[in-house]
Amino acid sequence: MKKGIHPNYRAVVFHDVSANVSILTRSCVETDETVKHTDGNEYPLYKVEISSASHPFFTGKMKFVDTTGRVEKFQNKYKKVGYGQKK
């Protein structure tokens, strides 16, 4: 295999902020935050809004997720391009 072209896989904690659940797995995602996991070791932390612990498909029940400001956030993100604006 060629050297230097493959991502650096390492142990990362994914934290579902909706359900307050943490999952330790291997990933190459870049993150600046770290957290001390239940095993006592410190790992990089990546926060997600939804996972199998909070998604209605996996839980079987509907859960209200705060969506206030998502439309405004989208419009602000693509304001320069003019996407989503009425002509």
PDB file of N, CA, C and O in Angstrom:
ATOM      1  N   MET A   1       0.835  -1.179   0.000  1.00  0.00           N
ATOM      2  CA  MET A   1       0.000   0.000   0.000  1.00  0.00           C
ATOM      3  C   MET A   1       0.881   1.243   0.000  1.00  0.00           C
ATOM      4  O   MET A   1       1.985   1.245   0.544  1.00  0.00           O
ATOM      5  N   LYS A   2       0.367   2.297  -0.621  1.00  0.00           N
ATOM      6  CA  LYS A   2       1.099   3.553  -0.655  1.00  0.00           C
ATOM      7  C   LYS A   2       1.094   4.208   0.719  1.00  0.00           C
ATOM      8  O   LYS A   2       0.112   4.131   1.457  1.00  0.00           O
ATOM      9  N   LYS A   3       2.185   4.840   1.043  1.00  0.00           N
ATOM     10  CA  LYS A   3       2.316   5.537   2.313  1.00  0.00           C
ATOM     11  C   LYS A   3       1.713   6.933   2.214  1.00  0.00           C
ATOM     12  O   LYS A   3       1.841   7.592   1.182  1.00  0.00           O
ATOM     13  N   GLY A   4       1.052   7.390   3.285  1.00  0.00           N
ATOM     14  CA  GLY A   4       0.570   8.755   3.382  1.00  0.00           C
ATOM     15  C   GLY A   4      -0.737   9.077   2.668  1.00  0.00           C
ATOM     16  O   GLY A   4      -1.119  10.245   2.612  1.00  0.00           O
ATOM     17  N   ILE A   5      -1.432   8.090   2.123  1.00  0.00           N
ATOM     18  CA  ILE A   5      -2.697   8.385   1.438  1.00  0.00           C
ATOM     19  C   ILE A   5      -3.911   7.887   2.207  1.00  0.00           C
ATOM     20  O   ILE A   5      -5.046   8.212   1.858  1.00  0.00           O
ATOM     21  N   HIS A   6      -3.680   7.102   3.247  1.00  0.00           N
ATOM     22  CA  HIS A   6      -4.791   6.537   3.997  1.00  0.00           C
ATOM     23  C   HIS A   6      -5.083   7.382   5.238  1.00  0.00           C
ATOM     24  O   HIS A   6      -4.158   7.925   5.841  1.00  0.00           O
ATOM     25  N   PRO A   7      -6.348   7.499   5.624  1.00  0.00           N
ATOM     26  CA  PRO A   7      -6.695   8.306   6.803  1.00  0.00           C
ATOM     27  C   PRO A   7      -6.174   7.668   8.084  1.00  0.00           C
ATOM     28  O   PRO A   7      -5.917   6.465   8.141  1.00  0.00           O
ATOM     29  N   ASN A   8      -6.026   8.488   9.090  1.00  0.00           N
ATOM     30  CA  ASN A   8      -5.541   8.045  10.391  1.00  0.00           C
ATOM     31  C   ASN A   8      -6.727   7.624  11.260  1.00  0.00           C
ATOM     32  O   ASN A   8      -7.358   8.468  11.896  1.00  0.00           O
ATOM     33  N   TYR A   9      -7.032   6.320  11.289  1.00  0.00           N
ATOM     34  CA  TYR A   9      -8.129   5.820  12.123  1.00  0.00           C
ATOM     35  C   TYR A   9      -7.661   5.725  13.565  1.00  0.00           C
ATOM     36  O   TYR A   9      -6.562   5.251  13.851  1.00  0.00           O
ATOM     37  N   ARG A  10      -8.524   6.189  14.469  1.00  0.00           N
ATOM     38  CA  ARG A  10      -8.223   6.152  15.889  1.00  0.00           C
ATOM     39  C   ARG A  10      -9.539   6.038  16.655  1.00  0.00           C
ATOM     40  O   ARG A  10     -10.615   6.192  16.078  1.00  0.00           O
ATOM     41  N   ALA A  11      -9.447   5.771  17.940  1.00  0.00           N
ATOM     42  CA  ALA A  11     -10.646   5.685  18.773  1.00  0.00           C
ATOM     43  C   ALA A  11     -11.208   7.086  18.986  1.00  0.00           C
ATOM     44  O   ALA A  11     -10.475   8.010  19.340  1.00  0.00           O
ATOM     45  N   VAL A  12     -12.524   7.239  18.766  1.00  0.00           N
ATOM     46  CA  VAL A  12     -13.211   8.522  18.907  1.00  0.00           C
ATOM     47  C   VAL A  12     -14.525   8.282  19.636  1.00  0.00           C
ATOM     48  O   VAL A  12     -15.189   7.271  19.406  1.00  0.00           O
ATOM     49  N   VAL A  13     -14.905   9.211  20.516  1.00  0.00           N
ATOM     50  CA  VAL A  13     -16.194   9.139  21.211  1.00  0.00           C
ATOM     51  C   VAL A  13     -17.179  10.028  20.457  1.00  0.00           C
ATOM     52  O   VAL A  13     -16.952  11.227  20.299  1.00  0.00           O
ATOM     53  N   PHE A  14     -18.271   9.428  19.993  1.00  0.00           N
ATOM     54  CA  PHE A  14     -19.366  10.168  19.376  1.00  0.00           C
ATOM     55  C   PHE A  14     -20.422  10.368  20.455  1.00  0.00           C
ATOM     56  O   PHE A  14     -20.896   9.402  21.053  1.00  0.00           O
ATOM     57  N   HIS A  15     -20.795  11.636  20.706  1.00  0.00           N
ATOM     58  CA  HIS A  15     -21.759  11.957  21.759  1.00  0.00           C
ATOM     59  C   HIS A  15     -23.039  12.493  21.130  1.00  0.00           C
ATOM     60  O   HIS A  15     -23.027  13.542  20.485  1.00  0.00           O
ATOM     61  N   ASP A  16     -24.142  11.773  21.319  1.00  0.00           N
ATOM     62  CA  ASP A  16     -25.459  12.204  20.848  1.00  0.00           C
ATOM     63  C   ASP A  16     -26.010  13.187  21.871  1.00  0.00           C
ATOM     64  O   ASP A  16     -26.380  12.794  22.978  1.00  0.00           O
ATOM     65  N   VAL A  17     -26.066  14.480  21.500  1.00  0.00           N
ATOM     66  CA  VAL A  17     -26.507  15.505  22.438  1.00  0.00           C
ATOM     67  C   VAL A  17     -28.009  15.435  22.703  1.00  0.00           C
ATOM     68  O   VAL A  17     -28.464  15.929  23.734  1.00  0.00           O
ATOM     69  N   SER A  18     -28.793  14.835  21.803  1.00  0.00           N
ATOM     70  CA  SER A  18     -30.238  14.716  22.003  1.00  0.00           C
ATOM     71  C   SER A  18     -30.574  13.682  23.074  1.00  0.00           C
ATOM     72  O   SER A  18     -31.445  13.915  23.912  1.00  0.00           O
ATOM     73  N   ALA A  19     -29.893  12.553  23.051  1.00  0.00           N
ATOM     74  CA  ALA A  19     -30.189  11.462  23.979  1.00  0.00           C
ATOM     75  C   ALA A  19     -29.164  11.356  25.101  1.00  0.00           C
ATOM     76  O   ALA A  19     -29.318  10.530  26.000  1.00  0.00           O
ATOM     77  N   ASN A  20     -28.122  12.180  25.061  1.00  0.00           N
ATOM     78  CA  ASN A  20     -27.043  12.148  26.049  1.00  0.00           C
ATOM     79  C   ASN A  20     -26.422  10.760  26.137  1.00  0.00           C
ATOM     80  O   ASN A  20     -26.268  10.203  27.224  1.00  0.00           O
ATOM     81  N   VAL A  21     -26.066  10.205  24.968  1.00  0.00           N
ATOM     82  CA  VAL A  21     -25.468   8.881  24.865  1.00  0.00           C
ATOM     83  C   VAL A  21     -24.125   9.016  24.169  1.00  0.00           C
ATOM     84  O   VAL A  21     -23.996   9.742  23.183  1.00  0.00           O
ATOM     85  N   SER A  22     -23.117   8.308  24.691  1.00  0.00           N
ATOM     86  CA  SER A  22     -21.790   8.326  24.084  1.00  0.00           C
ATOM     87  C   SER A  22     -21.454   6.952  23.534  1.00  0.00           C
ATOM     88  O   SER A  22     -21.765   5.931  24.148  1.00  0.00           O
ATOM     89  N   ILE A  23     -20.811   6.937  22.363  1.00  0.00           N
ATOM     90  CA  ILE A  23     -20.428   5.697  21.697  1.00  0.00           C
ATOM     91  C   ILE A  23     -18.949   5.786  21.359  1.00  0.00           C
ATOM     92  O   ILE A  23     -18.518   6.742  20.714  1.00  0.00           O
ATOM     93  N   LEU A  24     -18.175   4.811  21.781  1.00  0.00           N
ATOM     94  CA  LEU A  24     -16.752   4.757  21.478  1.00  0.00           C
ATOM     95  C   LEU A  24     -16.555   3.855  20.271  1.00  0.00           C
ATOM     96  O   LEU A  24     -16.940   2.686  20.300  1.00  0.00           O
ATOM     97  N   THR A  25     -15.963   4.385  19.217  1.00  0.00           N
ATOM     98  CA  THR A  25     -15.723   3.621  18.001  1.00  0.00           C
ATOM     99  C   THR A  25     -14.476   4.163  17.323  1.00  0.00           C
ATOM    100  O   THR A  25     -13.884   5.136  17.790  1.00  0.00           O
ATOM    101  N   ARG A  26     -14.077   3.541  16.230  1.00  0.00           N
ATOM    102  CA  ARG A  26     -12.914   4.015  15.484  1.00  0.00           C
ATOM    103  C   ARG A  26     -13.394   4.877  14.330  1.00  0.00           C
ATOM    104  O   ARG A  26     -14.379   4.561  13.663  1.00  0.00           O
ATOM    105  N   SER A  27     -12.673   5.982  14.104  1.00  0.00           N
ATOM    106  CA  SER A  27     -13.046   6.909  13.043  1.00  0.00           C
ATOM    107  C   SER A  27     -11.831   7.740  12.655  1.00  0.00           C
ATOM    108  O   SER A  27     -10.825   7.766  13.365  1.00  0.00           O
ATOM    109  N   CYS A  28     -11.942   8.422  11.511  1.00  0.00           N
ATOM    110  CA  CYS A  28     -10.885   9.336  11.071  1.00  0.00           C
ATOM    111  C   CYS A  28     -11.384  10.778  11.100  1.00  0.00           C
ATOM    112  O   CYS A  28     -10.747  11.658  10.521  1.00  0.00           O
ATOM    113  N   VAL A  29     -12.507  11.034  11.758  1.00  0.00           N
ATOM    114  CA  VAL A  29     -13.077  12.376  11.840  1.00  0.00           C
ATOM    115  C   VAL A  29     -12.133  13.288  12.635  1.00  0.00           C
ATOM    116  O   VAL A  29     -11.546  12.874  13.634  1.00  0.00           O
ATOM    117  N   GLU A  30     -12.000  14.535  12.171  1.00  0.00           N
ATOM    118  CA  GLU A  30     -11.143  15.513  12.842  1.00  0.00           C
ATOM    119  C   GLU A  30     -11.953  16.266  13.900  1.00  0.00           C
ATOM    120  O   GLU A  30     -13.084  16.677  13.640  1.00  0.00           O
ATOM    121  N   THR A  31     -11.383  16.444  15.076  1.00  0.00           N
ATOM    122  CA  THR A  31     -12.055  17.152  16.156  1.00  0.00           C
ATOM    123  C   THR A  31     -11.026  17.814  17.066  1.00  0.00           C
ATOM    124  O   THR A  31      -9.886  17.362  17.171  1.00  0.00           O
ATOM    125  N   ASP A  32     -11.449  18.892  17.720  1.00  0.00           N
ATOM    126  CA  ASP A  32     -10.561  19.622  18.625  1.00  0.00           C
ATOM    127  C   ASP A  32     -10.840  19.308  20.089  1.00  0.00           C
ATOM    128  O   ASP A  32      -9.993  19.555  20.948  1.00  0.00           O
ATOM    129  N   GLU A  33     -12.017  18.768  20.378  1.00  0.00           N
ATOM    130  CA  GLU A  33     -12.414  18.506  21.760  1.00  0.00           C
ATOM    131  C   GLU A  33     -12.010  17.093  22.178  1.00  0.00           C
ATOM    132  O   GLU A  33     -11.892  16.194  21.345  1.00  0.00           O
ATOM    133  N   THR A  34     -11.801  16.916  23.483  1.00  0.00           N
ATOM    134  CA  THR A  34     -11.538  15.590  24.038  1.00  0.00           C
ATOM    135  C   THR A  34     -12.452  15.377  25.235  1.00  0.00           C
ATOM    136  O   THR A  34     -12.978  16.330  25.810  1.00  0.00           O
ATOM    137  N   VAL A  35     -12.634  14.113  25.603  1.00  0.00           N
ATOM    138  CA  VAL A  35     -13.484  13.767  26.740  1.00  0.00           C
ATOM    139  C   VAL A  35     -12.914  12.524  27.414  1.00  0.00           C
ATOM    140  O   VAL A  35     -12.311  11.669  26.765  1.00  0.00           O
ATOM    141  N   LYS A  36     -13.116  12.439  28.724  1.00  0.00           N
ATOM    142  CA  LYS A  36     -12.714  11.247  29.467  1.00  0.00           C
ATOM    143  C   LYS A  36     -13.867  10.257  29.390  1.00  0.00           C
ATOM    144  O   LYS A  36     -14.973  10.558  29.838  1.00  0.00           O
ATOM    145  N   HIS A  37     -13.621   9.081  28.828  1.00  0.00           N
ATOM    146  CA  HIS A  37     -14.656   8.066  28.634  1.00  0.00           C
ATOM    147  C   HIS A  37     -14.800   7.222  29.906  1.00  0.00           C
ATOM    148  O   HIS A  37     -14.015   7.365  30.843  1.00  0.00           O
ATOM    149  N   THR A  38     -15.792   6.355  29.930  1.00  0.00           N
ATOM    150  CA  THR A  38     -16.087   5.539  31.113  1.00  0.00           C
ATOM    151  C   THR A  38     -14.942   4.592  31.480  1.00  0.00           C
ATOM    152  O   THR A  38     -14.849   4.160  32.628  1.00  0.00           O
ATOM    153  N   ASP A  39     -14.073   4.264  30.523  1.00  0.00           N
ATOM    154  CA  ASP A  39     -12.948   3.384  30.820  1.00  0.00           C
ATOM    155  C   ASP A  39     -11.772   4.140  31.452  1.00  0.00           C
ATOM    156  O   ASP A  39     -10.754   3.537  31.790  1.00  0.00           O
ATOM    157  N   GLY A  40     -11.916   5.466  31.611  1.00  0.00           N
ATOM    158  CA  GLY A  40     -10.878   6.270  32.253  1.00  0.00           C
ATOM    159  C   GLY A  40      -9.885   6.896  31.308  1.00  0.00           C
ATOM    160  O   GLY A  40      -9.085   7.733  31.728  1.00  0.00           O
ATOM    161  N   ASN A  41      -9.910   6.517  30.041  1.00  0.00           N
ATOM    162  CA  ASN A  41      -9.003   7.088  29.054  1.00  0.00           C
ATOM    163  C   ASN A  41      -9.611   8.324  28.408  1.00  0.00           C
ATOM    164  O   ASN A  41     -10.831   8.491  28.400  1.00  0.00           O
ATOM    165  N   GLU A  42      -8.762   9.185  27.870  1.00  0.00           N
ATOM    166  CA  GLU A  42      -9.225  10.401  27.203  1.00  0.00           C
ATOM    167  C   GLU A  42      -9.186  10.181  25.694  1.00  0.00           C
ATOM    168  O   GLU A  42      -8.183   9.725  25.145  1.00  0.00           O
ATOM    169  N   TYR A  43     -10.304  10.514  25.027  1.00  0.00           N
ATOM    170  CA  TYR A  43     -10.449  10.310  23.592  1.00  0.00           C
ATOM    171  C   TYR A  43     -10.931  11.595  22.926  1.00  0.00           C
ATOM    172  O   TYR A  43     -11.509  12.457  23.589  1.00  0.00           O
ATOM    173  N   PRO A  44     -10.697  11.730  21.616  1.00  0.00           N
ATOM    174  CA  PRO A  44     -11.289  12.855  20.876  1.00  0.00           C
ATOM    175  C   PRO A  44     -12.810  12.747  20.932  1.00  0.00           C
ATOM    176  O   PRO A  44     -13.360  11.645  20.921  1.00  0.00           O
ATOM    177  N   LEU A  45     -13.495  13.904  20.992  1.00  0.00           N
ATOM    178  CA  LEU A  45     -14.955  13.943  21.106  1.00  0.00           C
ATOM    179  C   LEU A  45     -15.554  14.573  19.864  1.00  0.00           C
ATOM    180  O   LEU A  45     -15.103  15.624  19.409  1.00  0.00           O
ATOM    181  N   TYR A  46     -16.589  13.915  19.309  1.00  0.00           N
ATOM    182  CA  TYR A  46     -17.332  14.456  18.175  1.00  0.00           C
ATOM    183  C   TYR A  46     -18.807  14.436  18.545  1.00  0.00           C
ATOM    184  O   TYR A  46     -19.368  13.375  18.822  1.00  0.00           O
ATOM    185  N   LYS A  47     -19.444  15.620  18.552  1.00  0.00           N
ATOM    186  CA  LYS A  47     -20.852  15.726  18.946  1.00  0.00           C
ATOM    187  C   LYS A  47     -21.750  15.603  17.725  1.00  0.00           C
ATOM    188  O   LYS A  47     -21.492  16.212  16.687  1.00  0.00           O
ATOM    189  N   VAL A  48     -22.821  14.799  17.863  1.00  0.00           N
ATOM    190  CA  VAL A  48     -23.813  14.629  16.803  1.00  0.00           C
ATOM    191  C   VAL A  48     -25.190  14.964  17.370  1.00  0.00           C
ATOM    192  O   VAL A  48     -25.430  14.820  18.568  1.00  0.00           O
ATOM    193  N   GLU A  49     -26.092  15.412  16.494  1.00  0.00           N
ATOM    194  CA  GLU A  49     -27.437  15.782  16.933  1.00  0.00           C
ATOM    195  C   GLU A  49     -28.379  14.591  17.005  1.00  0.00           C
ATOM    196  O   GLU A  49     -29.352  14.610  17.759  1.00  0.00           O
ATOM    197  N   ILE A  50     -28.094  13.559  16.225  1.00  0.00           N
ATOM    198  CA  ILE A  50     -29.000  12.417  16.185  1.00  0.00           C
ATOM    199  C   ILE A  50     -28.201  11.150  15.910  1.00  0.00           C
ATOM    200  O   ILE A  50     -27.252  11.153  15.126  1.00  0.00           O
ATOM    201  N   SER A  51     -28.600  10.077  16.563  1.00  0.00           N
ATOM    202  CA  SER A  51     -27.974   8.769  16.364  1.00  0.00           C
ATOM    203  C   SER A  51     -29.055   7.709  16.508  1.00  0.00           C
ATOM    204  O   SER A  51     -30.239   8.031  16.605  1.00  0.00           O
ATOM    205  N   SER A  52     -28.654   6.460  16.522  1.00  0.00           N
ATOM    206  CA  SER A  52     -29.649   5.396  16.679  1.00  0.00           C
ATOM    207  C   SER A  52     -30.311   5.448  18.054  1.00  0.00           C
ATOM    208  O   SER A  52     -31.386   4.877  18.237  1.00  0.00           O
ATOM    209  N   ALA A  53     -29.694   6.117  19.014  1.00  0.00           N
ATOM    210  CA  ALA A  53     -30.283   6.234  20.349  1.00  0.00           C
ATOM    211  C   ALA A  53     -31.407   7.262  20.395  1.00  0.00           C
ATOM    212  O   ALA A  53     -32.226   7.228  21.314  1.00  0.00           O
ATOM    213  N   SER A  54     -31.470   8.179  19.422  1.00  0.00           N
ATOM    214  CA  SER A  54     -32.498   9.217  19.454  1.00  0.00           C
ATOM    215  C   SER A  54     -33.352   9.277  18.189  1.00  0.00           C
ATOM    216  O   SER A  54     -34.346  10.003  18.164  1.00  0.00           O
ATOM    217  N   HIS A  55     -32.997   8.540  17.144  1.00  0.00           N
ATOM    218  CA  HIS A  55     -33.765   8.583  15.899  1.00  0.00           C
ATOM    219  C   HIS A  55     -35.057   7.786  16.041  1.00  0.00           C
ATOM    220  O   HIS A  55     -35.032   6.659  16.534  1.00  0.00           O
ATOM    221  N   PRO A  56     -36.201   8.363  15.610  1.00  0.00           N
ATOM    222  CA  PRO A  56     -37.494   7.681  15.759  1.00  0.00           C
ATOM    223  C   PRO A  56     -37.562   6.312  15.092  1.00  0.00           C
ATOM    224  O   PRO A  56     -38.287   5.438  15.570  1.00  0.00           O
ATOM    225  N   PHE A  57     -36.835   6.103  14.012  1.00  0.00           N
ATOM    226  CA  PHE A  57     -36.860   4.797  13.342  1.00  0.00           C
ATOM    227  C   PHE A  57     -36.348   3.706  14.273  1.00  0.00           C
ATOM    228  O   PHE A  57     -36.902   2.608  14.301  1.00  0.00           O
ATOM    229  N   PHE A  58     -35.307   3.995  15.026  1.00  0.00           N
ATOM    230  CA  PHE A  58     -34.709   2.997  15.907  1.00  0.00           C
ATOM    231  C   PHE A  58     -35.396   2.932  17.271  1.00  0.00           C
ATOM    232  O   PHE A  58     -35.453   1.866  17.883  1.00  0.00           O
ATOM    233  N   THR A  59     -35.919   4.068  17.752  1.00  0.00           N
ATOM    234  CA  THR A  59     -36.537   4.082  19.073  1.00  0.00           C
ATOM    235  C   THR A  59     -38.003   3.678  19.043  1.00  0.00           C
ATOM    236  O   THR A  59     -38.528   3.205  20.051  1.00  0.00           O
ATOM    237  N   GLY A  60     -38.680   3.855  17.904  1.00  0.00           N
ATOM    238  CA  GLY A  60     -40.080   3.499  17.790  1.00  0.00           C
ATOM    239  C   GLY A  60     -41.027   4.558  18.312  1.00  0.00           C
ATOM    240  O   GLY A  60     -42.238   4.341  18.335  1.00  0.00           O
ATOM    241  N   LYS A  61     -40.505   5.699  18.731  1.00  0.00           N
ATOM    242  CA  LYS A  61     -41.371   6.772  19.207  1.00  0.00           C
ATOM    243  C   LYS A  61     -40.885   8.102  18.645  1.00  0.00           C
ATOM    244  O   LYS A  61     -39.692   8.320  18.436  1.00  0.00           O
ATOM    245  N   MET A  62     -41.840   8.967  18.414  1.00  0.00           N
ATOM    246  CA  MET A  62     -41.511  10.284  17.879  1.00  0.00           C
ATOM    247  C   MET A  62     -40.972  11.141  19.006  1.00  0.00           C
ATOM    248  O   MET A  62     -41.461  11.088  20.135  1.00  0.00           O
ATOM    249  N   LYS A  63     -39.974  11.919  18.692  1.00  0.00           N
ATOM    250  CA  LYS A  63     -39.363  12.802  19.676  1.00  0.00           C
ATOM    251  C   LYS A  63     -39.216  14.166  19.031  1.00  0.00           C
ATOM    252  O   LYS A  63     -38.693  14.285  17.923  1.00  0.00           O
ATOM    253  N   PHE A  64     -39.679  15.198  19.728  1.00  0.00           N
ATOM    254  CA  PHE A  64     -39.586  16.541  19.191  1.00  0.00           C
ATOM    255  C   PHE A  64     -38.141  17.021  19.283  1.00  0.00           C
ATOM    256  O   PHE A  64     -37.556  17.061  20.365  1.00  0.00           O
ATOM    257  N   VAL A  65     -37.576  17.383  18.139  1.00  0.00           N
ATOM    258  CA  VAL A  65     -36.224  17.912  18.089  1.00  0.00           C
ATOM    259  C   VAL A  65     -36.337  19.401  17.818  1.00  0.00           C
ATOM    260  O   VAL A  65     -37.057  19.810  16.906  1.00  0.00           O
ATOM    261  N   ASP A  66     -35.651  20.202  18.577  1.00  0.00           N
ATOM    262  CA  ASP A  66     -35.698  21.650  18.437  1.00  0.00           C
ATOM    263  C   ASP A  66     -35.135  22.050  17.077  1.00  0.00           C
ATOM    264  O   ASP A  66     -33.943  21.882  16.818  1.00  0.00           O
ATOM    265  N   THR A  67     -35.994  22.577  16.213  1.00  0.00           N
ATOM    266  CA  THR A  67     -35.574  22.956  14.870  1.00  0.00           C
ATOM    267  C   THR A  67     -35.615  24.458  14.667  1.00  0.00           C
ATOM    268  O   THR A  67     -35.481  24.937  13.541  1.00  0.00           O
ATOM    269  N   THR A  68     -35.798  25.201  15.741  1.00  0.00           N
ATOM    270  CA  THR A  68     -35.870  26.651  15.630  1.00  0.00           C
ATOM    271  C   THR A  68     -34.558  27.188  15.080  1.00  0.00           C
ATOM    272  O   THR A  68     -33.483  26.889  15.599  1.00  0.00           O
ATOM    273  N   GLY A  69     -34.661  27.974  14.036  1.00  0.00           N
ATOM    274  CA  GLY A  69     -33.488  28.611  13.466  1.00  0.00           C
ATOM    275  C   GLY A  69     -32.803  27.832  12.365  1.00  0.00           C
ATOM    276  O   GLY A  69     -31.852  28.339  11.771  1.00  0.00           O
ATOM    277  N   ARG A  70     -33.242  26.623  12.066  1.00  0.00           N
ATOM    278  CA  ARG A  70     -32.587  25.845  11.015  1.00  0.00           C
ATOM    279  C   ARG A  70     -32.772  26.470   9.646  1.00  0.00           C
ATOM    280  O   ARG A  70     -31.847  26.473   8.834  1.00  0.00           O
ATOM    281  N   VAL A  71     -33.965  27.003   9.381  1.00  0.00           N
ATOM    282  CA  VAL A  71     -34.218  27.646   8.092  1.00  0.00           C
ATOM    283  C   VAL A  71     -33.357  28.899   7.967  1.00  0.00           C
ATOM    284  O   VAL A  71     -32.745  29.143   6.927  1.00  0.00           O
ATOM    285  N   GLU A  72     -33.317  29.684   9.031  1.00  0.00           N
ATOM    286  CA  GLU A  72     -32.501  30.901   9.016  1.00  0.00           C
ATOM    287  C   GLU A  72     -31.025  30.570   8.876  1.00  0.00           C
ATOM    288  O   GLU A  72     -30.297  31.267   8.168  1.00  0.00           O
ATOM    289  N   LYS A  73     -30.578  29.520   9.538  1.00  0.00           N
ATOM    290  CA  LYS A  73     -29.186  29.099   9.456  1.00  0.00           C
ATOM    291  C   LYS A  73     -28.849  28.686   8.023  1.00  0.00           C
ATOM    292  O   LYS A  73     -27.784  29.028   7.509  1.00  0.00           O
ATOM    293  N   PHE A  74     -29.764  27.943   7.374  1.00  0.00           N
ATOM    294  CA  PHE A  74     -29.571  27.528   5.987  1.00  0.00           C
ATOM    295  C   PHE A  74     -29.509  28.741   5.066  1.00  0.00           C
ATOM    296  O   PHE A  74     -28.639  28.830   4.199  1.00  0.00           O
ATOM    297  N   GLN A  75     -30.441  29.674   5.261  1.00  0.00           N
ATOM    298  CA  GLN A  75     -30.474  30.866   4.403  1.00  0.00           C
ATOM    299  C   GLN A  75     -29.228  31.720   4.584  1.00  0.00           C
ATOM    300  O   GLN A  75     -28.707  32.260   3.608  1.00  0.00           O
ATOM    301  N   ASN A  76     -28.746  31.850   5.802  1.00  0.00           N
ATOM    302  CA  ASN A  76     -27.531  32.620   6.039  1.00  0.00           C
ATOM    303  C   ASN A  76     -26.311  31.946   5.426  1.00  0.00           C
ATOM    304  O   ASN A  76     -25.402  32.615   4.934  1.00  0.00           O
ATOM    305  N   LYS A  77     -26.300  30.625   5.460  1.00  0.00           N
ATOM    306  CA  LYS A  77     -25.170  29.871   4.917  1.00  0.00           C
ATOM    307  C   LYS A  77     -25.051  30.065   3.406  1.00  0.00           C
ATOM    308  O   LYS A  77     -23.945  30.182   2.878  1.00  0.00           O
ATOM    309  N   TYR A  78     -26.197  30.098   2.705  1.00  0.00           N
ATOM    310  CA  TYR A  78     -26.187  30.199   1.252  1.00  0.00           C
ATOM    311  C   TYR A  78     -26.630  31.575   0.752  1.00  0.00           C
ATOM    312  O   TYR A  78     -27.050  31.718  -0.397  1.00  0.00           O
ATOM    313  N   LYS A  79     -26.534  32.574   1.611  1.00  0.00           N
ATOM    314  CA  LYS A  79     -26.937  33.929   1.249  1.00  0.00           C
ATOM    315  C   LYS A  79     -26.071  34.479   0.110  1.00  0.00           C
ATOM    316  O   LYS A  79     -26.586  35.137  -0.794  1.00  0.00           O
ATOM    317  N   LYS A  80     -24.787  34.217   0.149  1.00  0.00           N
ATOM    318  CA  LYS A  80     -23.856  34.721  -0.863  1.00  0.00           C
ATOM    319  C   LYS A  80     -24.177  34.179  -2.253  1.00  0.00           C
ATOM    320  O   LYS A  80     -24.043  34.887  -3.252  1.00  0.00           O
ATOM    321  N   VAL A  81     -24.598  32.934  -2.306  1.00  0.00           N
ATOM    322  CA  VAL A  81     -24.890  32.270  -3.576  1.00  0.00           C
ATOM    323  C   VAL A  81     -26.245  32.684  -4.118  1.00  0.00           C
ATOM    324  O   VAL A  81     -26.473  32.656  -5.328  1.00  0.00           O
ATOM    325  N   GLY A  82     -27.148  33.072  -3.217  1.00  0.00           N
ATOM    326  CA  GLY A  82     -28.492  33.450  -3.618  1.00  0.00           C
ATOM    327  C   GLY A  82     -29.439  32.275  -3.670  1.00  0.00           C
ATOM    328  O   GLY A  82     -30.545  32.399  -4.197  1.00  0.00           O
ATOM    329  N   TYR A  83     -29.027  31.117  -3.129  1.00  0.00           N
ATOM    330  CA  TYR A  83     -29.864  29.927  -3.135  1.00  0.00           C
ATOM    331  C   TYR A  83     -30.982  30.068  -2.113  1.00  0.00           C
ATOM    332  O   TYR A  83     -30.739  30.488  -0.981  1.00  0.00           O
ATOM    333  N   GLY A  84     -32.188  29.726  -2.498  1.00  0.00           N
ATOM    334  CA  GLY A  84     -33.330  29.744  -1.597  1.00  0.00           C
ATOM    335  C   GLY A  84     -34.013  31.094  -1.480  1.00  0.00           C
ATOM    336  O   GLY A  84     -34.954  31.236  -0.699  1.00  0.00           O
ATOM    337  N   GLN A  85     -33.573  32.072  -2.225  1.00  0.00           N
ATOM    338  CA  GLN A  85     -34.211  33.384  -2.178  1.00  0.00           C
ATOM    339  C   GLN A  85     -35.194  33.494  -3.314  1.00  0.00           C
ATOM    340  O   GLN A  85     -34.980  32.952  -4.399  1.00  0.00           O
ATOM    341  N   LYS A  86     -36.299  34.217  -3.047  1.00  0.00           N
ATOM    342  CA  LYS A  86     -37.326  34.391  -4.065  1.00  0.00           C
ATOM    343  C   LYS A  86     -36.836  35.356  -5.129  1.00  0.00           C
ATOM    344  O   LYS A  86     -36.141  36.331  -4.841  1.00  0.00           O
ATOM    345  N   LYS A  87     -37.213  35.060  -6.362  1.00  0.00           N
ATOM    346  CA  LYS A  87     -36.795  35.908  -7.490  1.00  0.00           C
ATOM    347  C   LYS A  87     -37.886  36.851  -7.878  1.00  0.00           C
ATOM    348  O   LYS A  87     -37.716  37.642  -8.807  1.00  0.00           O
TER     349      LYS A  87
END
